[in-house]
């Protein structure tokens, strides 16, 4: 059969070393420019802030009243900041009175929480009082003894400034100022010294003015400010290292359990005979396509809610928020990663090797253990690495179930307003995780798989149909009880919504559903585009890594670098990307920032999956094809692709589902609203459970149908 003209043209191009090397070089350059360097440079830009973590936990600051605004905890007002006001940035607030009388000035102080709720600290009275009457400019000073106030890391402090005529009891608000989220565990008992820059002018009426900002430019001797603002930081070296240790312990435990439970599931899907296995295969991806914050909310309802979930059967919370629920959550969203990689590996694997071992008398269990797993060792290691990285970086869902438990990503999220914790924890996670990946890369090939000793009697019993049925039953039980049902629990209200007016409103896009369908279109368009881009730029990189095109050591280093975007907490990755792109390339449209962020997050999934698949293929097969005159593209088309096509689809599925579910980085880098971000907003806004459940259910159903149709089409064409 003659070759298509396109194949002939590609054969000619691929035979040219310069063109082939150029493709590899371009893929490496794209990786560094778009994937690796932006988040790392974003961290480096804020490197000097790392000292915040090493500083003394008790901070005593001077905070200045600025004329410029910022938005903190949903309050957009003037800044109360440790930085001095920028020059020529000044503002004043005035009140008028026909009589030259004494005016009182004072402040009231509130603690403002992340959801916008406020709690007054000054007990309803103005404090730090001063008087002003003379027709001059002056800086008046009042004092107030701040009590100890317990704080959460995301709380801010709001200061309202008031004034009143001495003979009039009503106070008028003349200024509102807010700090950043402090990252404090408490405000300390300290004496606040409050400086007011005041002026009285005469004319048809007396004008009483309060100045903020660059008051030096208005000929004052100092700024409006608060001295002695004391608080205790929770972002200390001890709490940071404790959080990082918790991340690694959870990630290692979950990844190990993922391999032990995910491998039997992958075996069932790849080797089973039931026609329903393609549905089960798609079911295994469901936790991957659910927005992470929604997944955390779903597991919390299922395991902890005494009114709706499984806990309702016991009258008390079966699994309270904390480290156990975090482990269950991480298992639920990392389990599909292992299943997806190993299904692709098993489908790519030539079963003839295993059959040959069985022909020579080996029991099925022995043949799988001594032959199959030995050949699939790169995929097993890749599965562990991906599950480990997925666990160690997840932020949004973990917050929903963590309770008082703090790991690295939660620590970063708690102190997101401070650059120091973000830089320190992200750097340590990158450094230590890279060390783990280097050790896996160096020691993995030396890992003794299989164990050579054989136990014929025991292994024949383990190969019996009864044991196989029990294993499959236990595998399905673990999947449905610990992964599938808890992940979908939040969507159950969607069933009730179908029989109510909510479903009809959703279909016609009424009210908030109009924005929902727009977000759905953006989500799937973005997922499809990112998947295609990853396949185009990731395949050459996978070949470079797997075939060590740069040499053994450089390729091993490149292999480790590919994993770095996986191990940075998604919120931290979004922040560092935003710092890099917005501060250096402010002209870039937001949709491109969103694409770059999703590329950085999903790129390692495709490269890792394909590199492991290519590593399994003996180079002797490629050499034999070249010996018979095949050009490089023909070698790929006739040897590599047929042996890796399932892993390629598995990698593409992981990229697509990961992009569809991404929440944290999306919220940070762009104001564009994808479906996961919209659902998180609905959770925070208290949207009715039926509406929220229907929104989650429709997203899950659409993703499920897309994946099922894709698998059916490619299976029909003999690709999957």
N, C-alpha and C positions, 0 to 999 in steps of 0.2 A: 504494500500500500504506500503510495507516494506521500512524502511529508507535506503538510501545508506550507504555503509560501512564508507565512509569518514564522513558523518554526525554523525554516531554512535560514531566514534572515537573522533570527536570534542565535542560531548555531554559529553563523559566521561572526557575529559580534562577540559572542562569548569566547570564541577561540582567540580573540585578541587580548593578550595579557594586560595591556594598558587599560582597555575598557573594563575588563573584569576587576582589576585593582581599583579603578576609579569608582566603581559601584560600591566596593567595600569601603573605600575612603570616605565617600559621600555619606554612607550610612553611619560611619563612626563620627563624622563631623556633626551630622544632624543630632546624633545622640548627645554629644557634648554640649552643643549650642542650645538645643530645645529641651532636653530631658534632664541632664545631670547638673550643668553649671548654674542655671537660674536659681534653683532652690539653695544650692550651696553658697552662691554669691550673695543671695539674700540674707543668709545667716552671717556671712563674713561682714556685710555692710553694718550689721548690728553687733559685731564681735565685742566691741568695747563695753557693751552693756552687760557682759557676762559677770563682771565684778559685783553686780547686784546680788547674786547668789552667795558670794563669799563675804558680803558685808555683814556687819552686826545686825541681828534680827530687829533690834529696837532702833527706830529711825526718829530723829528729831529734826523737823524741817521748818523752813520758812516758805510759806505759800503766798503767791502774789495774785491779786485780783486783776485779771486781764479784761481788755475790752473786746477781744476776739472770742468766738464761740466754738464749742465742740459738742458732740452728742454722746452722752454717756447714760447707759441704762434707760434709754428712750426719753431722755431729757436733753433738749437742745438749748443750751444757755451759755453764759460767760464762763471762761475757764478759771479754775483756781489751781494754779500750777506752781511747781518748784522752779521753773524757769522764769527769769525776769522778763517783763513785757518787752516786746520789740519796740524799737525807737519809732516815734511819731504815731504809735498806735494808742489812742487815748479816747476816752468817752466820759461824759458827765451826766448825772441825773439831777434835776433841780425841782424844788417845790417853791411856790410863791406865797407870800404873806404880806398883807398891807402894813403890818406892824413889825418893827424890829424887836424880836423877842428871842428868848433862848430856845434853841432846838436840841432835842435829844437824838442821839444815834445809837443803834445797837444791832445785835445779830441774833438770829435763831438758827439752830443747827439740826439737821436731819441725817439719818442714815438712809440711803436709798438702795434698794435691792435690785437685782438684775431684771426682775419682772415689772419694775416701776413702782412697787410698793415702798412707802416711806414710813419711817419711825422717828419721831422727834426725840432729840437728846436733851434739849433745853427746857422741857416740861412746860411749854406754852408761854414762856416769858422771854423778853429780850434780855440779853446779857452783854457784858463788855461795853457798858454804857459810857458815852462821852457827851459833853455839851458844846455848843457852838453858837456865838452871838456876834463877836467882833467883825467889823467890815475888813477882814483880811483873809489871806490864805494861810492855812496852818495845818499841821499834822497832829491830830488828837489821838490819844492812846487810851484804850480801855483794856481791862483784863477779865479773864473768866477761867475758872477752874474746871477743866473738862474731866468728866468722870470716866471710869473704865467702861467701855462699850464693846461687847462681843461682836465680831464681824465675820462675814463670809468673804472668801477671796474675791468675789465678783461685786461686792458692795462698794458704793462710792459715798462721799460725804457732800451734802448740799448745805450751803451757807446763804441765808437770806439776810439782806441788810435793810433795816427799817429806820424811819425817822418820824418825829412828831414835834409839834409845838409844845413848849414846856407846860402851857396852861390848857392843853387839849389832850385828852387821854387816848385818842385813836392813833394807831401807828399806820404809816403808809409804807408799802414795799417799794424800795428804790433800786434794788439790785439783787440778782440771784446768780450764784456761782457754784460750780460743781467740780469736784476732783475727778481724776480718772478712777477706774476700778483699782483700788489700792493693792489688792493681794494681801490684805491684812487679816490677822486673826483677832485683833482687837485694837481699839483706840485706847491709848494709855492715859492714866491719870496725870495731867500736866496743866501748867498754866499757859493759856493762850494770851498772847499780847497782840491786840488787834489795833492796827494803825489805819486811821481814816484820813484821807486827804480831802479837806473841806474848805469851802469859801462862801462868804456872804457878800453880795453886791447890793447896792441901792439903786433907786430909780423910781419910776412910778409905783413899783412894788419891790419889796425886798426878795431877793432870790437866794435860796440856800442850795448850794451845789455839792455833790459828792463825786469825786474824780476817781477813775480806775484806768489801768493801762500804764502808758509811759507818762506818769505824772511829773517826772523830772523836766519834760519838755514844756510843762505848764508852770515852771518855776517853783515847784514844791521841792522840799529838801530830801524826800524819800518817796517810796511807793505805798499805795494802799496794800496792806498785807497782813498776814497772821504769822507771828513768831511762836515757836514752841509747839507746833503741830506734831504730836508724838503718837506713834503707832508701832505695833509689832508685826513684822512681816512673817508670813507663812512660807515664803520662798527662800528657805535656808538650805545650806549645803546638806544638812542631815535629812531634811524632808525630800529634797531632790533625789539623793542617792537611794533613799528608801523606796521612792516611787519607781525609780529605774530598776531596782532589784525586783520589785513586784512584777514589773512588765516582763522581765526575762523568765522569772519562775513560771508565770502563767503561760507565756508563749511556748516554752519548752514542754511543759506538761500537756498543753492542748495539742501541740503538733504531734507529740508521741501518740496520744490517744487517737488523733485523726488518722494516723497511719494504720494503727491496729484495727480500727473500725471501718475506715474508708476503703481499705484494700479489699476486704470481703465483698463490699457493696459493688466496687468496680468489677470484681471478678464475676459477680452475679449478672451484672448488666452486659458485660462483654461475652461471657460464655454461656449464659442462660439461653433456653429455647423458647420461652414464652413470647407470644406476639405482643404482650403488654410491656415488654421491657423498654421499648422506646419511650413509652409514657413514663415509666419509672425513671428512665434516664433524664427526661425533662424535669420530672418532679425533683430530682436531686439538685437541680440548678435554682429552684425556687428561692431558697434563702439568699442566694447571690444577687437576685434581682430586686429584692425588697430593700427600700431605702434603709440605711443602717440605723438611723434614729428610730424609724418606725419598727424595725426588727427588735430593737431593745425595748421599745414600748410594748410590743406584742409579747415578748418573753416575760416582761414584768407582770403584765396582766395574767398570763397563763400560770406562772409559778407563785406569784405573791398576792394577787388580788383576791381577797376573801369573799367578794361578791360575785365574781364572774368566772375566774379560772379554776384550775384543779384544786386550789386551796379551799374553794367553797365547799368541797366535799368533806373537809376536815375541820371547818369552823375557825381555822387560824392559818396564817401564812405558812405554806409548806417550805418555801425557800425565800427567805427575806433578802432584800437588796444587800449585797456584800460580795465577798470574794467568790463564794460558791456560785452565785447567780452570774457573776462575771465569767467564770469558767464555762458554765452552761451556754452562755451567750457566744463566747468566742468559739466554742466547739460547733455551735449551730452555723456560724457564718464561714468558718474555715474548712469544715467538713466537705462542702462541695468542691473546694479547690483540689483536695486530694483525690476525690472521686473523678473529677473531670480530667486531671492529668493522667491518672492510672487507667481510666477507660480508653483514652487515646493510645496509651502505651500498649495495652493488651490487644487492641484492635490492630495496631501496626505490627505487632509481634507475630512472627511466623510460627504457628503452632506445630509445624513439622518437627522442630527440635524436641518439643515436649513429647510428641507422639513417638519419636524414635526412642526416647528414654523408656517410655511405657512398653514399647515393643520388646525392649531388652529386659523386661521384667520388673521395672520400677513401679511402685504404687502411684496412683495419681497425685497424692499429697507429696510423695518423695520427688516425683518428676517436677512438680511445680516449685518445690523448695530448692532443689539442686540445679535445675536448668532455667526455668522461667525467671525466677526472682534474681538469679545471677545476671541474666541478660538485661533485666529491667532495673538494675540497680541505679543507673543515672536518673531514671524517672522517679524512683523512690526518694532519692536525695532531693530532686527538684520539688517533689510534693512537700517534703518536710520543710524546705527553704521557703516555699510560697506560703504554706500554712503558718510558719513561724513569723514571717514578715507581716502577714495579714493580721495576726493577733497582736503583734507588738505595736502596730501603728494605728489601730482603730480607736476613734475618739467618741463620735456622736452616740453610737449605741451603748458604749460602756458607761457613759454619763447617766443613761436612763436607769441602769441597774446597779451601779456601784455602791450606793449608800455612802458609808464613811470610807470605803476602800479607795485608795489613790494609787494609780500607776502612772507611768511616764506621760502618756497622752492626756490623762485627766489633769495632771499637774500643769502641763502646758496650757490646757484650756482654762484652768482656774486662774492662771496668772498671765492670760493672753494680753492684758493691757501693759505688761512689763516685758521689755525685750530680753532682759537677762535670763529669766527662767526658760523662755523659748529657745534662746541660743544655746544655753548650757545643756538642757535635756536633749534637744535635737542633736547636738554635737556628740554627746555621750552615746545616745542610741545609735547614731551612724557609726561611730568608732567601734563600739563593742559588737554591734551586729555584723559589721564588716569583718571583724576578727573571727566571729563565728563562721561566716561564710567562707573565709580564707581557709580555716581549719577543715571545714567540710570539703572544700575543693581539693585540698592537699591530702587529707586523710581518707576521704570518701573512696577513691579508687583502691585504697589498701584495705578497706573494710572487708572482712572475711565473710562474704556471701557467696555460696551457702556454707553452712557448717558441714564439713565433709562427712562426719559420722552419720550413719544411717541406722534407724531402729525399725527393722522390717515389720515386726509384729504390731507394734504400736501405730506405725504410719499406715499400715493396711486397714487397721480399725478406723483411723481418722479419715481414710478415703472411702469408707462405706457410705452407701446412699442414705442410711439413717443419720449418720453424723453430718453429712452434707445438707440434708434437709433441716436438721437442727441449727446448723450454722447459718443457713439462709434465713430461717425463721428469726433467729436472734438478731441477724443483721437488719432485717426489715423492722423488727421491733425497736431497735435502737434508733433507726432512721426516723420512723414515724413518731415515736414518743419523745425523743430528745431533739429532733431537728424539724421535721415537717409540720407537725401539728402546732407546736409552740410558735413557729415562724408565721403560720397563717392565722393564728388565733385572732389577731386584730382585725382580720377581714370578715369574721363571722357576722358582724352587724350588716354587712353588705347583703346577706341573704334576706334579712328583714326589710332592708331598704328597697329591694326589688318589688315588694308588694305595697310600697308606700309611694307617696308623691315624690320622694327624693330621687328615685331612679328616673322618672319621667323628666324631672328638672335637669338631671345630669345629661340625658340624651339630647335635649334641645339647647344645652349650654346656658340655662337661666342662672342669673345671680353669679355666685362665685364659681360656677361650673364653666363659665366662659374662659376665665383665667386658667382653669384646670386643663382644658383641652389645648390651649395654647402652650402650656408647660409640657404636656404630653408630646406635642409635635416637636418642640425644641429638644426634649429629652431623647427621643428616638432618632431624630436627625443627627444630633450630636453623637450618640452612641454608634450609629452606622458610619459616620464620617471618621470618627476616631478609630474604629475597628479597621477600616480600609487603610488609613494612614499607618497604623501599627503593622499591618501585614506587609505594606510596601517598604517601610523603613526597618522593620524588625527582622524580616527574613534574612537579608544579607548579614546583619549583625549576629544572628543565631549561627550562621555558617562560619563566620569569623571566630566566634567563641568555641563552637564545637570542633572545628577542624584546626584550631590554633594557628590561624593564618598569620598572626603577628609573632609567632614563636610561643614557646610554652609559658614563660613567666609573664610577658605582656598580655597574652590571652587570658591567663588566670586572673590577672589584675582587672582586665576589662570585664571579665565574668562577675567579679565582685562588685564593680562599679555599677553594673546594670541593675543590681538589687537595691541600690541606695534609695531611689524614690519610694520603694516599698516600705522601708523601715522608718521613714520620717512620719510622725503623726500627721494625719491628713489635714488637720487644722493648721499645724505648724508649716506643712508644705504649702498650703494656700497662702499663709501669711508671708512666707519667704518669697514665693513667686510674685505675690502682689508688690512686695518691697522692691524686688528686682525690676519687674516690667513697668510698674507705674512710675517709679522714681527715675528710671532711665529712658523709658520709651512711652511717655505719656500719650502719644498720638495713636497708639495701637487700639483698634476697636475692641470693645469688651467681649465680643463673640470670639475673637482670636485669643484673648486671655483665657477664656473658658476652654477653648480647644487645647491650648498649651498645657493648662492644668490637668485636663483629663488625659492627655498624652503622657504626661510625666507619671501619673498615677497608674495607668494601665499598661504602659510599654513593657515593663518587666514580665508581665504575665505571658505575653505572646513569645517574647524572646526566650524566657526560661523553659516554656513548654517545648518550643521547637528545637532549642539547643539540646535538650535532653533526648529528644527523638532522633536527631541527627547523630548524636554520640553513640546511640545504640547500633547504628549501621556500620558494619565492617568496611573499612576503607578498601579492602580487597575487592569488594563488589564494584566500587567506583573504578578502581584500577583496571579490573577486567573489562569494563565497558570502554574505557579509554583505549585499552590495548586493541579492542575490536574496531577502533576508529571513531568512537562517539566523541562529539564535541562537548564542552562543559555544560551547555544548556541541555543537550540531549541526555547527558548523565543525570542532570537534575530531573528532567521530565520523565525518564524511563526507569531510574533507579531510586533516587532520593524521594521524589514526590509520592510514588505509590507506597513507599514504606513509612511515610510520615503524614499522609493526608489526614488521618484521624486526629493526630496530635495538632495539626494545623487548624482543623476545625475546632478542636477543644480549646486551643489558645484563643481563637477568634471569639468563641462563646464566652470565655472568661473575660476578655477585654470588653465585649459588648455589655455583659451583665454588670461588670464592675463600673462601667461608665454610667449605665442607667441608674445604678443605686447610689452613686457618689453624692455626698451631702456637704461635709465639712469644708473642703477646699472650695467648692462651688460658691458657698455662702460668702467666703472671704474675698475671692478674686473678682467677683462680678455682681452686678445688681440684676442680671438676668435671672429669671426664676424657672428652674427646672422642676419637674414633678416631685422629686424627693424634697427639694427645698420648700415647695409649696405645702407638702404634707406636714413637714416639720413646723411651718408657720401655722398651719391649722391646729396642730397639737398645742402650740404655745398660746393661740388665740382662743382656745376652748371651743372649737367648732364641735357641734353635736356628734356623738359617737357614731350614729348611723351614717352621717355624711363622711366622716373620717374613714370609717370602715369601707364604705362604698368606693371612696377615692383609692384606698390601698388595694381593694379587691380588683378594681378595673385595671390598675397598673400591673398587678400580678397576672391577671388574666391575659392582658394584651401581650406581655412579655412571654408568658407561657405559650400562647398561640404562635407567636413569631418563631420561637425556638422549635416548637413541634413541627411547624410547616417547613422550616429550614432543614430539620433532620429528615423529614419525610421526602423532601425534594432530592437532597443529596444521596439518601439511601436508594431512592429510585433510579438515580443515575450511576449507582455503583460507587459513589465516593465515600459514603458513610453507612 
